[in-house]
Amino acid sequence: MSHLQASNIFSITYLASESEARKLISDETLNGAVVLGKDEIGLIQDGTSPQVAGSIATVVETGMHAAALQMLSQPPDAAQFPAVTQHYVYGYDLEVKDSVGPALLGVTIFFFTSLNTTIGFLRERLQGTLEKVMVSPLNRMELVSGYILAYLVLSIAQSVITFVILVVGFKVPIGGNLLAVLVIVVLLSAGSLSFGAVLSNFVTTEFQVMQLNPVVTFPQTILSGAWVPIQSIPDWLRPLSYIFPLTYASDALKLTLLKGASLADILYPDVFALLIFFIVTFFVATFMIKKEIA
């Protein structure tokens, strides 16, 4: 235990019972728990994040061997100290690809949807189509809504293809309600479409679009917890993670697909944050069109 306390990787909380530890892990309050028994050391972990689970197991085993070496004058024998037994609240047989798969769906949606919309709005401006549409009885909000609805159909089709590839090709498990997955996909797609419409105001060529899109997407991919757990992100960078929509989309998709969460379980903060992202970018896109053409 002293080895765990000396580690700067984790913060230690003492609990009264194993059942309390399991509940806190289920609620995502804890990443894992160490149960000290007479004959064994039990690890209770969340298997949906193999990177975090592996780090906890490594630190515990290292500490156990260090304690045994301190007591013995020779290398410890397996029979002379307790064995480590791992128990999983979720995902006992999950691999890294399984935990990354749901987040990859969110990254794919955001990247290609915002890219397609940015190019689409740019072409409308360059070809003069947008100005022609503006003389119609449609107001600017109706205009942006029409574009978003049109591109939303394409985005959902792309999402379905990606989802099928992840499930069939990479065997990513489906543990939750597909309706909840659909809600996440639609909200993220709608927000990405509005965001792409906003970006289109800052570019004048398609080459600039290809340069700008990775600049916007790459930081989100790194800091959203899609590839590495948010807990592994340096403290001074971690606050940025919570302003990116991909953080909430990745979390919601992981909860739904890997932990079997329902729509009610992910309403706050994930669905709420994605809804706010869509509303903000939608009105900004509407304002930007008004600013340029009016």
Beta strands, then each sheet from edge to edge (+ up, - down):
strand 1: 32-36
strand 2: 40-46
strand 3: 83-90
sheet 1: 1+ 2- 3-
end
